[in-house]
Amino acid sequence: MRASYAESEHDLDIIDPPEIHANGSNGKRSASTGAMLRLSLWVSLAAWIANFDNGYTGTVLIMPSYRRAFGTCTELMNPMTNELVEHCSLTPLQQSLISLNYMFIGIGGGISGITGRYTGRRGAIQIGCILAIIGAAGMLGTGGRGNGSFLHYMLCRCISAIGIGQLISASVTYGSECIDASKRGISLALYNVGLAMGNVAAGAVCAGTAQLEPRNNWQWKTPILCQIPMGIILGAGILMFPESPRWILNNDETREEEARKAFSILYRIPADSPEITAQIEDIKTHIKEERAAAASTSWLEIYNSGQIRRTLASALIMIGLSITGIQFVQPYATTFLKGVGISNPYLINVIIGLCILAGSFIGPLVVEYGGRRFAILIGYTSMAACMLVLSSVNTALGSDNEIAKMVVVILLCFWAFIFGGTIAPSAGLASVEMHSVALRTYGQANTIIFYGLFSFGATFWTPYMLDPDHGNMGPNVGYFYAGVTVVIAVLVFLLVPETATLSLEQIDDLFYSGIRPWRTSRASNIEMTRQSAREKDQEMAK
């Protein structure tokens, strides 16, 4: 078995030289951490692609070339020069229709439940990359002034969105299943850094291309083009890493040797080590327990009485992510800032993205050492306060007041930093941890469907809330999001338990124990982990 472990190191070319393992337990620990961090960074490319897509989608709406390509153009008299100038505009419906993207992200997440079961986590990620690339290539071919161009653009966006839904669902699940519990919080929170960097990159690219000539379609096509090489890199590069050992065992328990090899690569210890043997036995035990009441695993099991609490908790976490403001701040920040009279909305949009990125660097520490539940609750409380103060100041001073405009920018930046440091790193991680081992593929696919549906709603209603001829809410939109955020925070307090420091199998035990979510904490989880370790040591001693 030691020889096969060495061969797997050579074949995959992601393992450090063998001498690392000769440095004792500290060397092994650092090697394992390095392997898992590399896997996490690679998987975070999926987050980069997803959020880059989300970031540029709303920003291009105010670009002259995009409006000219898909909007209605008329000639108006310029009162300053008395010359006729072309004015192009999009209807609120056209602006809202970009929210269809999230409907198809939900569909993609649902499909990943099927592709993930039969092709594995890596296969689902590759299928997502292929669809995202096809959709992006199709969008590059649109933009003419002929009839149906916007329809063709939207059809290609929907194809891309199905791929991105696959990436979101499969990549988070793959990462959570491959990373050791002691490193999962910090490693998977790096996924949030990928999200933030995707948003910043989208804002920066759009700020740059906005300087192109207003009739140049590469103003809005350049961000789309950027997604193609990233999809190729992720889809091809994921083959450098092993398939999820938990998926291998859940799919076919006779493939234990393959699962051992995967654990060996990930943990950087021999495949026949006691640690891997104990891990595999623990996984097998939990899979058998999950299947004891049914002959096979199906979608319906996530809604039965033993699983519905976990399914709802996971869905709630991602629903909160979608409707508490990020679908307003990310896609429509430039539209909102331009509407309230902020000069250079492209630059401010990049700054907001940088604030999310800055928060993402402290996010892993908050999530791992504060806990998932703690991060979500403190994040929502602070975000609600930012939105409430933003609207209150504008109500008191008037939206035309320069101080009020400055407050809008400052509080949006604070909101973005808090979101990046708390909600963004904890939501994806906590939602996937809610599901049982045997039902994680179906459970997370179900969660992504809910995320897509609610993101669709949040993105669809925003243009109507901001449009002068409809909602015309302006800065008062903060009152709405403050109220929604408070409601979500209360539901999280009542329904979502703390899962920090627990292995995926220990999380199963936590739910089976019947402990109320508000009675769980990181400290109690640490004690549970220590107790479990003592019991395993006693069993091995026998």
Secondary structure as a PSIPRED ss2 file (coil, helix, strand):
# PSIPRED VFORMAT (PSIPRED V4.0)

   1 M C   1.000  0.000  0.000
   2 R H   0.000  1.000  0.000
   3 A H   0.000  1.000  0.000
   4 S H   0.000  1.000  0.000
   5 Y H   0.000  1.000  0.000
   6 A H   0.000  1.000  0.000
   7 E H   0.000  1.000  0.000
   8 S H   0.000  1.000  0.000
   9 E H   0.000  1.000  0.000
  10 H H   0.000  1.000  0.000
  11 D H   0.000  1.000  0.000
  12 L H   0.000  1.000  0.000
  13 D C   1.000  0.000  0.000
  14 I C   1.000  0.000  0.000
  15 I C   1.000  0.000  0.000
  16 D C   1.000  0.000  0.000
  17 P C   1.000  0.000  0.000
  18 P H   0.000  1.000  0.000
  19 E H   0.000  1.000  0.000
  20 I H   0.000  1.000  0.000
  21 H H   0.000  1.000  0.000
  22 A H   0.000  1.000  0.000
  23 N H   0.000  1.000  0.000
  24 G H   0.000  1.000  0.000
  25 S H   0.000  1.000  0.000
  26 N H   0.000  1.000  0.000
  27 G H   0.000  1.000  0.000
  28 K H   0.000  1.000  0.000
  29 R H   0.000  1.000  0.000
  30 S H   0.000  1.000  0.000
  31 A H   0.000  1.000  0.000
  32 S H   0.000  1.000  0.000
  33 T H   0.000  1.000  0.000
  34 G H   0.000  1.000  0.000
  35 A H   0.000  1.000  0.000
  36 M H   0.000  1.000  0.000
  37 L H   0.000  1.000  0.000
  38 R H   0.000  1.000  0.000
  39 L H   0.000  1.000  0.000
  40 S H   0.000  1.000  0.000
  41 L H   0.000  1.000  0.000
  42 W H   0.000  1.000  0.000
  43 V H   0.000  1.000  0.000
  44 S H   0.000  1.000  0.000
  45 L H   0.000  1.000  0.000
  46 A H   0.000  1.000  0.000
  47 A H   0.000  1.000  0.000
  48 W H   0.000  1.000  0.000
  49 I H   0.000  1.000  0.000
  50 A H   0.000  1.000  0.000
  51 N H   0.000  1.000  0.000
  52 F H   0.000  1.000  0.000
  53 D H   0.000  1.000  0.000
  54 N H   0.000  1.000  0.000
  55 G H   0.000  1.000  0.000
  56 Y H   0.000  1.000  0.000
  57 T H   0.000  1.000  0.000
  58 G H   0.000  1.000  0.000
  59 T H   0.000  1.000  0.000
  60 V H   0.000  1.000  0.000
  61 L H   0.000  1.000  0.000
  62 I H   0.000  1.000  0.000
  63 M C   1.000  0.000  0.000
  64 P H   0.000  1.000  0.000
  65 S H   0.000  1.000  0.000
  66 Y H   0.000  1.000  0.000
  67 R H   0.000  1.000  0.000
  68 R H   0.000  1.000  0.000
  69 A H   0.000  1.000  0.000
  70 F H   0.000  1.000  0.000
  71 G C   1.000  0.000  0.000
  72 T E   0.000  0.000  1.000
  73 C E   0.000  0.000  1.000
  74 T E   0.000  0.000  1.000
  75 E E   0.000  0.000  1.000
  76 L E   0.000  0.000  1.000
  77 M E   0.000  0.000  1.000
  78 N E   0.000  0.000  1.000
  79 P C   1.000  0.000  0.000
  80 M C   1.000  0.000  0.000
  81 T C   1.000  0.000  0.000
  82 N C   1.000  0.000  0.000
  83 E E   0.000  0.000  1.000
  84 L E   0.000  0.000  1.000
  85 V E   0.000  0.000  1.000
  86 E E   0.000  0.000  1.000
  87 H E   0.000  0.000  1.000
  88 C E   0.000  0.000  1.000
  89 S E   0.000  0.000  1.000
  90 L C   1.000  0.000  0.000
  91 T C   1.000  0.000  0.000
  92 P H   0.000  1.000  0.000
  93 L H   0.000  1.000  0.000
  94 Q H   0.000  1.000  0.000
  95 Q H   0.000  1.000  0.000
  96 S H   0.000  1.000  0.000
  97 L H   0.000  1.000  0.000
  98 I H   0.000  1.000  0.000
  99 S H   0.000  1.000  0.000
 100 L H   0.000  1.000  0.000
 101 N H   0.000  1.000  0.000
 102 Y H   0.000  1.000  0.000
 103 M H   0.000  1.000  0.000
 104 F H   0.000  1.000  0.000
 105 I H   0.000  1.000  0.000
 106 G H   0.000  1.000  0.000
 107 I H   0.000  1.000  0.000
 108 G H   0.000  1.000  0.000
 109 G H   0.000  1.000  0.000
 110 G H   0.000  1.000  0.000
 111 I H   0.000  1.000  0.000
 112 S H   0.000  1.000  0.000
 113 G H   0.000  1.000  0.000
 114 I H   0.000  1.000  0.000
 115 T H   0.000  1.000  0.000
 116 G H   0.000  1.000  0.000
 117 R H   0.000  1.000  0.000
 118 Y H   0.000  1.000  0.000
 119 T H   0.000  1.000  0.000
 120 G H   0.000  1.000  0.000
 121 R H   0.000  1.000  0.000
 122 R H   0.000  1.000  0.000
 123 G H   0.000  1.000  0.000
 124 A H   0.000  1.000  0.000
 125 I H   0.000  1.000  0.000
 126 Q H   0.000  1.000  0.000
 127 I H   0.000  1.000  0.000
 128 G H   0.000  1.000  0.000
 129 C H   0.000  1.000  0.000
 130 I H   0.000  1.000  0.000
 131 L H   0.000  1.000  0.000
 132 A H   0.000  1.000  0.000
 133 I H   0.000  1.000  0.000
 134 I H   0.000  1.000  0.000
 135 G H   0.000  1.000  0.000
 136 A H   0.000  1.000  0.000
 137 A H   0.000  1.000  0.000
 138 G H   0.000  1.000  0.000
 139 M H   0.000  1.000  0.000
 140 L H   0.000  1.000  0.000
 141 G C   1.000  0.000  0.000
 142 T C   1.000  0.000  0.000
 143 G C   1.000  0.000  0.000
 144 G C   1.000  0.000  0.000
 145 R C   1.000  0.000  0.000
 146 G C   1.000  0.000  0.000
 147 N C   1.000  0.000  0.000
 148 G C   1.000  0.000  0.000
 149 S H   0.000  1.000  0.000
 150 F H   0.000  1.000  0.000
 151 L H   0.000  1.000  0.000
 152 H H   0.000  1.000  0.000
 153 Y H   0.000  1.000  0.000
 154 M H   0.000  1.000  0.000
 155 L H   0.000  1.000  0.000
 156 C H   0.000  1.000  0.000
 157 R H   0.000  1.000  0.000
 158 C H   0.000  1.000  0.000
 159 I H   0.000  1.000  0.000
 160 S H   0.000  1.000  0.000
 161 A H   0.000  1.000  0.000
 162 I H   0.000  1.000  0.000
 163 G H   0.000  1.000  0.000
 164 I H   0.000  1.000  0.000
 165 G H   0.000  1.000  0.000
 166 Q H   0.000  1.000  0.000
 167 L H   0.000  1.000  0.000
 168 I H   0.000  1.000  0.000
 169 S H   0.000  1.000  0.000
 170 A H   0.000  1.000  0.000
 171 S H   0.000  1.000  0.000
 172 V H   0.000  1.000  0.000
 173 T H   0.000  1.000  0.000
 174 Y H   0.000  1.000  0.000
 175 G H   0.000  1.000  0.000
 176 S H   0.000  1.000  0.000
 177 E H   0.000  1.000  0.000
 178 C H   0.000  1.000  0.000
 179 I C   1.000  0.000  0.000
 180 D C   1.000  0.000  0.000
 181 A H   0.000  1.000  0.000
 182 S H   0.000  1.000  0.000
 183 K H   0.000  1.000  0.000
 184 R H   0.000  1.000  0.000
 185 G H   0.000  1.000  0.000
 186 I H   0.000  1.000  0.000
 187 S H   0.000  1.000  0.000
 188 L H   0.000  1.000  0.000
 189 A H   0.000  1.000  0.000
 190 L H   0.000  1.000  0.000
 191 Y H   0.000  1.000  0.000
 192 N H   0.000  1.000  0.000
 193 V H   0.000  1.000  0.000
 194 G H   0.000  1.000  0.000
 195 L H   0.000  1.000  0.000
 196 A H   0.000  1.000  0.000
 197 M H   0.000  1.000  0.000
 198 G H   0.000  1.000  0.000
 199 N H   0.000  1.000  0.000
 200 V H   0.000  1.000  0.000
 201 A H   0.000  1.000  0.000
 202 A H   0.000  1.000  0.000
 203 G H   0.000  1.000  0.000
 204 A H   0.000  1.000  0.000
 205 V H   0.000  1.000  0.000
 206 C H   0.000  1.000  0.000
 207 A H   0.000  1.000  0.000
 208 G H   0.000  1.000  0.000
 209 T H   0.000  1.000  0.000
 210 A C   1.000  0.000  0.000
 211 Q C   1.000  0.000  0.000
 212 L C   1.000  0.000  0.000
 213 E C   1.000  0.000  0.000
 214 P C   1.000  0.000  0.000
 215 R C   1.000  0.000  0.000
 216 N C   1.000  0.000  0.000
 217 N C   1.000  0.000  0.000
 218 W H   0.000  1.000  0.000
 219 Q H   0.000  1.000  0.000
 220 W H   0.000  1.000  0.000
 221 K H   0.000  1.000  0.000
 222 T H   0.000  1.000  0.000
 223 P H   0.000  1.000  0.000
 224 I H   0.000  1.000  0.000
 225 L H   0.000  1.000  0.000
 226 C H   0.000  1.000  0.000
 227 Q H   0.000  1.000  0.000
 228 I H   0.000  1.000  0.000
 229 P H   0.000  1.000  0.000
 230 M H   0.000  1.000  0.000
 231 G H   0.000  1.000  0.000
 232 I H   0.000  1.000  0.000
 233 I H   0.000  1.000  0.000
 234 L H   0.000  1.000  0.000
 235 G H   0.000  1.000  0.000
 236 A H   0.000  1.000  0.000
 237 G H   0.000  1.000  0.000
 238 I H   0.000  1.000  0.000
 239 L H   0.000  1.000  0.000
 240 M H   0.000  1.000  0.000
 241 F C   1.000  0.000  0.000
 242 P C   1.000  0.000  0.000
 243 E C   1.000  0.000  0.000
 244 S C   1.000  0.000  0.000
 245 P H   0.000  1.000  0.000
 246 R H   0.000  1.000  0.000
 247 W H   0.000  1.000  0.000
 248 I H   0.000  1.000  0.000
 249 L H   0.000  1.000  0.000
 250 N H   0.000  1.000  0.000
 251 N H   0.000  1.000  0.000
 252 D C   1.000  0.000  0.000
 253 E C   1.000  0.000  0.000
 254 T C   1.000  0.000  0.000
 255 R C   1.000  0.000  0.000
 256 E H   0.000  1.000  0.000
 257 E H   0.000  1.000  0.000
 258 E H   0.000  1.000  0.000
 259 A H   0.000  1.000  0.000
 260 R H   0.000  1.000  0.000
 261 K H   0.000  1.000  0.000
 262 A H   0.000  1.000  0.000
 263 F H   0.000  1.000  0.000
 264 S H   0.000  1.000  0.000
 265 I H   0.000  1.000  0.000
 266 L H   0.000  1.000  0.000
 267 Y H   0.000  1.000  0.000
 268 R C   1.000  0.000  0.000
 269 I C   1.000  0.000  0.000
 270 P C   1.000  0.000  0.000
 271 A C   1.000  0.000  0.000
 272 D C   1.000  0.000  0.000
 273 S C   1.000  0.000  0.000
 274 P H   0.000  1.000  0.000
 275 E H   0.000  1.000  0.000
 276 I H   0.000  1.000  0.000
 277 T H   0.000  1.000  0.000
 278 A H   0.000  1.000  0.000
 279 Q H   0.000  1.000  0.000
 280 I H   0.000  1.000  0.000
 281 E H   0.000  1.000  0.000
 282 D H   0.000  1.000  0.000
 283 I H   0.000  1.000  0.000
 284 K H   0.000  1.000  0.000
 285 T H   0.000  1.000  0.000
 286 H H   0.000  1.000  0.000
 287 I H   0.000  1.000  0.000
 288 K H   0.000  1.000  0.000
 289 E H   0.000  1.000  0.000
 290 E H   0.000  1.000  0.000
 291 R H   0.000  1.000  0.000
 292 A C   1.000  0.000  0.000
 293 A C   1.000  0.000  0.000
 294 A C   1.000  0.000  0.000
 295 A C   1.000  0.000  0.000
 296 S C   1.000  0.000  0.000
 297 T C   1.000  0.000  0.000
 298 S C   1.000  0.000  0.000
 299 W H   0.000  1.000  0.000
 300 L H   0.000  1.000  0.000
 301 E H   0.000  1.000  0.000
 302 I H   0.000  1.000  0.000
 303 Y H   0.000  1.000  0.000
 304 N C   1.000  0.000  0.000
 305 S C   1.000  0.000  0.000
 306 G C   1.000  0.000  0.000
 307 Q C   1.000  0.000  0.000
 308 I H   0.000  1.000  0.000
 309 R H   0.000  1.000  0.000
 310 R H   0.000  1.000  0.000
 311 T H   0.000  1.000  0.000
 312 L H   0.000  1.000  0.000
 313 A H   0.000  1.000  0.000
 314 S H   0.000  1.000  0.000
 315 A H   0.000  1.000  0.000
 316 L H   0.000  1.000  0.000
 317 I H   0.000  1.000  0.000
 318 M H   0.000  1.000  0.000
 319 I H   0.000  1.000  0.000
 320 G H   0.000  1.000  0.000
 321 L H   0.000  1.000  0.000
 322 S H   0.000  1.000  0.000
 323 I H   0.000  1.000  0.000
 324 T C   1.000  0.000  0.000
 325 G C   1.000  0.000  0.000
 326 I H   0.000  1.000  0.000
 327 Q H   0.000  1.000  0.000
 328 F H   0.000  1.000  0.000
 329 V H   0.000  1.000  0.000
 330 Q H   0.000  1.000  0.000
 331 P H   0.000  1.000  0.000
 332 Y H   0.000  1.000  0.000
 333 A H   0.000  1.000  0.000
 334 T H   0.000  1.000  0.000
 335 T H   0.000  1.000  0.000
 336 F H   0.000  1.000  0.000
 337 L H   0.000  1.000  0.000
 338 K H   0.000  1.000  0.000
 339 G H   0.000  1.000  0.000
 340 V C   1.000  0.000  0.000
 341 G C   1.000  0.000  0.000
 342 I C   1.000  0.000  0.000
 343 S C   1.000  0.000  0.000
 344 N C   1.000  0.000  0.000
 345 P H   0.000  1.000  0.000
 346 Y H   0.000  1.000  0.000
 347 L H   0.000  1.000  0.000
 348 I H   0.000  1.000  0.000
 349 N H   0.000  1.000  0.000
 350 V H   0.000  1.000  0.000
 351 I H   0.000  1.000  0.000
 352 I H   0.000  1.000  0.000
 353 G H   0.000  1.000  0.000
 354 L H   0.000  1.000  0.000
 355 C H   0.000  1.000  0.000
 356 I H   0.000  1.000  0.000
 357 L H   0.000  1.000  0.000
 358 A H   0.000  1.000  0.000
 359 G H   0.000  1.000  0.000
 360 S H   0.000  1.000  0.000
 361 F H   0.000  1.000  0.000
 362 I H   0.000  1.000  0.000
 363 G H   0.000  1.000  0.000
 364 P H   0.000  1.000  0.000
 365 L H   0.000  1.000  0.000
 366 V H   0.000  1.000  0.000
 367 V H   0.000  1.000  0.000
 368 E H   0.000  1.000  0.000
 369 Y H   0.000  1.000  0.000
 370 G H   0.000  1.000  0.000
 371 G C   1.000  0.000  0.000
 372 R H   0.000  1.000  0.000
 373 R H   0.000  1.000  0.000
 374 F H   0.000  1.000  0.000
 375 A H   0.000  1.000  0.000
 376 I H   0.000  1.000  0.000
 377 L H   0.000  1.000  0.000
 378 I H   0.000  1.000  0.000
 379 G H   0.000  1.000  0.000
 380 Y H   0.000  1.000  0.000
 381 T H   0.000  1.000  0.000
 382 S H   0.000  1.000  0.000
 383 M H   0.000  1.000  0.000
 384 A H   0.000  1.000  0.000
 385 A H   0.000  1.000  0.000
 386 C H   0.000  1.000  0.000
 387 M H   0.000  1.000  0.000
 388 L H   0.000  1.000  0.000
 389 V H   0.000  1.000  0.000
 390 L H   0.000  1.000  0.000
 391 S H   0.000  1.000  0.000
 392 S H   0.000  1.000  0.000
 393 V H   0.000  1.000  0.000
 394 N H   0.000  1.000  0.000
 395 T H   0.000  1.000  0.000
 396 A H   0.000  1.000  0.000
 397 L H   0.000  1.000  0.000
 398 G C   1.000  0.000  0.000
 399 S C   1.000  0.000  0.000
 400 D C   1.000  0.000  0.000
 401 N C   1.000  0.000  0.000
 402 E H   0.000  1.000  0.000
 403 I H   0.000  1.000  0.000
 404 A H   0.000  1.000  0.000
 405 K H   0.000  1.000  0.000
 406 M H   0.000  1.000  0.000
 407 V H   0.000  1.000  0.000
 408 V H   0.000  1.000  0.000
 409 V H   0.000  1.000  0.000
 410 I H   0.000  1.000  0.000
 411 L H   0.000  1.000  0.000
 412 L H   0.000  1.000  0.000
 413 C H   0.000  1.000  0.000
 414 F H   0.000  1.000  0.000
 415 W H   0.000  1.000  0.000
 416 A H   0.000  1.000  0.000
 417 F H   0.000  1.000  0.000
 418 I H   0.000  1.000  0.000
 419 F H   0.000  1.000  0.000
 420 G H   0.000  1.000  0.000
 421 G H   0.000  1.000  0.000
 422 T H   0.000  1.000  0.000
 423 I H   0.000  1.000  0.000
 424 A H   0.000  1.000  0.000
 425 P H   0.000  1.000  0.000
 426 S H   0.000  1.000  0.000
 427 A H   0.000  1.000  0.000
 428 G H   0.000  1.000  0.000
 429 L H   0.000  1.000  0.000
 430 A H   0.000  1.000  0.000
 431 S H   0.000  1.000  0.000
 432 V H   0.000  1.000  0.000
 433 E H   0.000  1.000  0.000
 434 M C   1.000  0.000  0.000
 435 H C   1.000  0.000  0.000
 436 S C   1.000  0.000  0.000
 437 V C   1.000  0.000  0.000
 438 A C   1.000  0.000  0.000
 439 L C   1.000  0.000  0.000
 440 R H   0.000  1.000  0.000
 441 T H   0.000  1.000  0.000
 442 Y H   0.000  1.000  0.000
 443 G H   0.000  1.000  0.000
 444 Q H   0.000  1.000  0.000
 445 A H   0.000  1.000  0.000
 446 N H   0.000  1.000  0.000
 447 T H   0.000  1.000  0.000
 448 I H   0.000  1.000  0.000
 449 I H   0.000  1.000  0.000
 450 F H   0.000  1.000  0.000
 451 Y H   0.000  1.000  0.000
 452 G H   0.000  1.000  0.000
 453 L H   0.000  1.000  0.000
 454 F H   0.000  1.000  0.000
 455 S H   0.000  1.000  0.000
 456 F H   0.000  1.000  0.000
 457 G H   0.000  1.000  0.000
 458 A H   0.000  1.000  0.000
 459 T H   0.000  1.000  0.000
 460 F H   0.000  1.000  0.000
 461 W H   0.000  1.000  0.000
 462 T H   0.000  1.000  0.000
 463 P H   0.000  1.000  0.000
 464 Y H   0.000  1.000  0.000
 465 M H   0.000  1.000  0.000
 466 L H   0.000  1.000  0.000
 467 D C   1.000  0.000  0.000
 468 P C   1.000  0.000  0.000
 469 D C   1.000  0.000  0.000
 470 H C   1.000  0.000  0.000
 471 G C   1.000  0.000  0.000
 472 N C   1.000  0.000  0.000
 473 M C   1.000  0.000  0.000
 474 G H   0.000  1.000  0.000
 475 P H   0.000  1.000  0.000
 476 N H   0.000  1.000  0.000
 477 V H   0.000  1.000  0.000
 478 G H   0.000  1.000  0.000
 479 Y H   0.000  1.000  0.000
 480 F H   0.000  1.000  0.000
 481 Y H   0.000  1.000  0.000
 482 A H   0.000  1.000  0.000
 483 G H   0.000  1.000  0.000
 484 V H   0.000  1.000  0.000
 485 T H   0.000  1.000  0.000
 486 V H   0.000  1.000  0.000
 487 V H   0.000  1.000  0.000
 488 I H   0.000  1.000  0.000
 489 A H   0.000  1.000  0.000
 490 V H   0.000  1.000  0.000
 491 L H   0.000  1.000  0.000
 492 V H   0.000  1.000  0.000
 493 F H   0.000  1.000  0.000
 494 L H   0.000  1.000  0.000
 495 L H   0.000  1.000  0.000
 496 V C   1.000  0.000  0.000
 497 P C   1.000  0.000  0.000
 498 E C   1.000  0.000  0.000
 499 T C   1.000  0.000  0.000
 500 A C   1.000  0.000  0.000
 501 T C   1.000  0.000  0.000
 502 L C   1.000  0.000  0.000
 503 S C   1.000  0.000  0.000
 504 L H   0.000  1.000  0.000
 505 E H   0.000  1.000  0.000
 506 Q H   0.000  1.000  0.000
 507 I H   0.000  1.000  0.000
 508 D H   0.000  1.000  0.000
 509 D H   0.000  1.000  0.000
 510 L H   0.000  1.000  0.000
 511 F H   0.000  1.000  0.000
 512 Y H   0.000  1.000  0.000
 513 S H   0.000  1.000  0.000
 514 G C   1.000  0.000  0.000
 515 I C   1.000  0.000  0.000
 516 R C   1.000  0.000  0.000
 517 P H   0.000  1.000  0.000
 518 W H   0.000  1.000  0.000
 519 R H   0.000  1.000  0.000
 520 T C   1.000  0.000  0.000
 521 S C   1.000  0.000  0.000
 522 R H   0.000  1.000  0.000
 523 A H   0.000  1.000  0.000
 524 S H   0.000  1.000  0.000
 525 N H   0.000  1.000  0.000
 526 I H   0.000  1.000  0.000
 527 E H   0.000  1.000  0.000
 528 M H   0.000  1.000  0.000
 529 T H   0.000  1.000  0.000
 530 R H   0.000  1.000  0.000
 531 Q H   0.000  1.000  0.000
 532 S H   0.000  1.000  0.000
 533 A H   0.000  1.000  0.000
 534 R H   0.000  1.000  0.000
 535 E H   0.000  1.000  0.000
 536 K H   0.000  1.000  0.000
 537 D H   0.000  1.000  0.000
 538 Q H   0.000  1.000  0.000
 539 E H   0.000  1.000  0.000
 540 M H   0.000  1.000  0.000
 541 A H   0.000  1.000  0.000
 542 K C   1.000  0.000  0.000
